[in-house]
Amino acid sequence: MTRIDKLLEKAAGEFKRIEGKLSNQGFVAKAPAAVIEKERAKQAEYQRDIEKLTEQKAELANLEG
């Protein structure tokens, strides 16, 4: 289960990093729209990864009883 925890930690860290960028008004004001859209897409991908890994972790916990 440590592998899933490590992947979850990495995905959560990347999600927060991108969230920080997108909440920075200076970045949003200066960055081209394509860059902002790319960051939003990456953020959505990390969100999906977090959800999948959380489900897998719960399934493993149920199997281990």
C-alpha positions in Angstrom: 0.0 0.0 0.0 3.0 2.3 0.4 3.2 2.6 -3.5 -0.3 3.9 -3.7 0.4 6.3 -0.8 3.5 7.7 -2.6 1.6 8.1 -5.8 -1.3 9.9 -4.0 1.2 12.2 -2.2 2.9 13.1 -5.6 -0.5 13.7 -7.3 -1.8 15.8 -4.4 1.4 17.8 -4.4 1.3 18.5 -8.1 -2.4 19.4 -7.9 -1.7 21.9 -5.1 1.3 23.4 -7.1 -0.9 24.0 -10.1 -3.7 25.3 -7.9 -1.3 27.8 -6.6 -0.3 28.9 -10.1 -3.9 29.3 -11.2 -4.8 31.2 -8.1 -2.0 33.7 -8.6 -3.6 36.6 -10.4 -0.2 37.8 -11.7 0.4 34.4 -13.5 -3.2 34.3 -14.8 -3.0 37.9 -16.1 0.4 37.4 -17.9 0.2 33.9 -19.1 -1.1 33.1 -22.6 -4.5 31.4 -22.6 -3.0 28.2 -24.0 -0.7 27.9 -21.0 -3.5 28.5 -18.6 -5.7 25.9 -20.4 -2.8 23.4 -20.3 -2.4 23.9 -16.6 -6.1 23.4 -16.0 -6.0 20.2 -18.0 -3.1 18.9 -16.0 -4.9 19.8 -12.8 -8.0 17.9 -13.9 -5.8 14.9 -14.8 -4.2 15.0 -11.3 -7.7 15.2 -9.8 -8.7 12.0 -11.7 -5.5 10.3 -10.6 -6.2 11.2 -6.9 -9.8 9.8 -7.2 -8.6 6.6 -8.8 -5.8 6.1 -6.3 -8.1 6.8 -3.4 -10.6 4.1 -4.8 -7.7 1.6 -5.2 -6.5 2.3 -1.7 -10.0 1.7 -0.3 -10.4 -1.5 -2.3 -7.1 -2.8 -1.0 -8.1 -2.0 2.6 -11.3 -4.0 2.1 -9.4 -6.9 0.7 -7.0 -6.9 3.6 -9.9 -6.9 6.0 
